[in-house]
């Protein structure tokens, strides 16, 4: 298992467009990935569940992965979160 926490810097947070790009990245890994924010944890392959977290600018988000490529998944996905674009 691997995990990493980042703070969202995108002015509009994680709305549909950036969340959809994040889900695409998640699906490129074999590991089971979860996203935690605002006291909730969801499976990161679900766009609707990610949107339900209400991630805004300044939100602390933790990406966690379990599986054979967990470390690589966490590093890449944390980078995606840190560099979200509208």
N, C-alpha and C positions, 0 to 999 in steps of 0.2 A: 504494500500500500504506500502511496505517496500523496502528499497534499501541499498546497501552497496558497497563501492568502495575498490578495491584491486589493487596492483601493481603486474604484472606478473613477476615472478622470474625464470621461466623455461628458460634455455639457448636458446632454439629454438622457444620460444613463443608458440602460439596456432595454431599448424598445424593440419592436418587431424586426427591423432590418438587421441591426447588429446581432440580435439574439439568433436570428436565422443563420447568419454566417457562423456564429459560434457552434450551433448545432451541427452544421456541415462538418466543421473541424472535429467535433466530438465523434461523429460517425466514421471518421477515418482511422480511429484507433480500435483495437480489440478489447481494451480494458473497459470495465464498468466504471462510468464517471458520474459523480454527483456534484451538485453546486449548492453551496450553503450561503445564505444571506438573511439578514433580518430575523434570525432565530428559526428559520425553516431550512430544510434540506430536500432537494428534488433530484430526480434522475435527469442528467444533462442532455439526453437525447430527445426530450420533449420540449418543443417550443412553448407550448401553453404553460407547462409547469414552470419553466424559467421565467416567463412573463409574470406568473403569479407571485414571484418573489418581490416584485416592486423595486427593482434595483435602480437607484438614482445616482447622480454624481455624488461622490464621497462615501458611497456604501462600501463596506468591507465585505469582500466575496472570497470564499474558500472553495477551490476546486480540488476534489479528491478522486483518486483513481485506484482501482484494484485490478490487477491482471498482469500479463506478461510484458506489456509496454506501458505500465503505469507511470514510471518516471518520465518517459518521453512525452506521454500524454499530458501530464501535469505541467511540465515545462512549456510546451507549445500552447496549451490552453490558457495558462496564466499570462503568457505573452499576448495572446489574442485579447484577453480581458483588459489588460493594461493599456492596450492600444486601440480600443474600440473607436470606430468612426461612424458618423451618421450615414 
